[in-house]
């Protein structure tokens, strides 16, 4: 999801932390959105999705707070600087956070 991805980058670039993310774990409202392909899961701009990071010791309390609402543990923060995104058990993205930071700040072509 583009919003999700940009949100994740903004939250984590400063800390230099990576993440393991499994697109198959993302909550999708199949009634309104249908089945989403991996690329649509990654770049979908559907509203109502939030990415939060929760310390492992707070996970149960966090999940209890949102009981009854769509919620998924889509991944976890890594100690290194790698963003790893998988779907169907295969890697679809493996990127260094510094490379992502550079690409995020660079203008497209001659645009400034």
N, C-alpha and C positions, 0 to 999 in steps of 0.2 A: 504494500500500500504506500503510495507516494507520501501521503500525510504522515503515516506511521514511520516511514523510513527517514524523512526529514526530521520528524520529531525525535526519533532515536538518535540521529546524528547530532542534533543540537544539544540533546541532553548528555551525550557521552563523549563527544569530541574533546571537550575541555578536560575530562578526566583521563582521556587516552585509553579507555577500556573497550574491549571488544565484546562480542556476544555470539552465542549459538542460538539460532532461531529456526524453528521447524514450521514451515508454512502450512503443513497439514494440521497443525494444532490450532490455527486461527479460527475464531468463531465466525461462521458465515450464515446469514439468514437466507436459507435456500428458497424460502417462499418469495421473498422480494428480489433476491439477487440471482437465484438459480445456483447451479454448481459453478464455482469459479475455478478456472485453470490456474496453475501456479503463477503465471505472469500477472493475471488479474488479481490474485491474492496479494501479490507483492506491490502492485501499482494502483490498486483500486482506491478511489477517493470517497468511498462510502462514508456517510456520517456515522457518528456514534461509536467509533472505535478509539480506544485509548491505550497507550502503552505506559505502563508504570513499572518501576523496579521496586522490589520488596525484599528486604533481608530475609534469608531462609528462616530465621527464628521468628519472623512475623508472618510467615506465609499462611498458617492456619487461621490466625486472627483476621487477616486480610480476606481470605476466602469466606470466612463466617460472616463478615460484614456485608459481602456482596451475594450471600446465599440467595438462590432463586433467580439470579440474573445471569445472562450469558457471560462466562468467564473462562479463560483458558491460560494455562501456563505454557506459553509459546517458546520459551527458551530460558537462557540464563546468561548472566554477565560472565565474561571471561577475564582471566588475569592478564592475558596478553593483549596485543593491539590488533586482533583479527576479528572481522565480521564474517561469520560463517552462516549461510542460509541454506537450508536443505528442504527437499520435498520428495516424497516417495522414496526416501532412503538414499537420495543422491544429492551431491552438492550442486547448487545452482549459482552460488556466489561465495567466493572466498577473496576477501580484500583486506589490505592493511588500512588501519584507521588513518594513518598519515596520508596515504594515497587518496582516500576518500575526502579528507580535509582539503587537500590541494585541489582536487576536482571540484569540490563544493564552492570554493572561493574563486576559481578561475572563470572568467567570462567565456561565453560561447563565441568561438571564432573571433571576429573583429568587433563584437558588441562590447560596449563599455558602459 
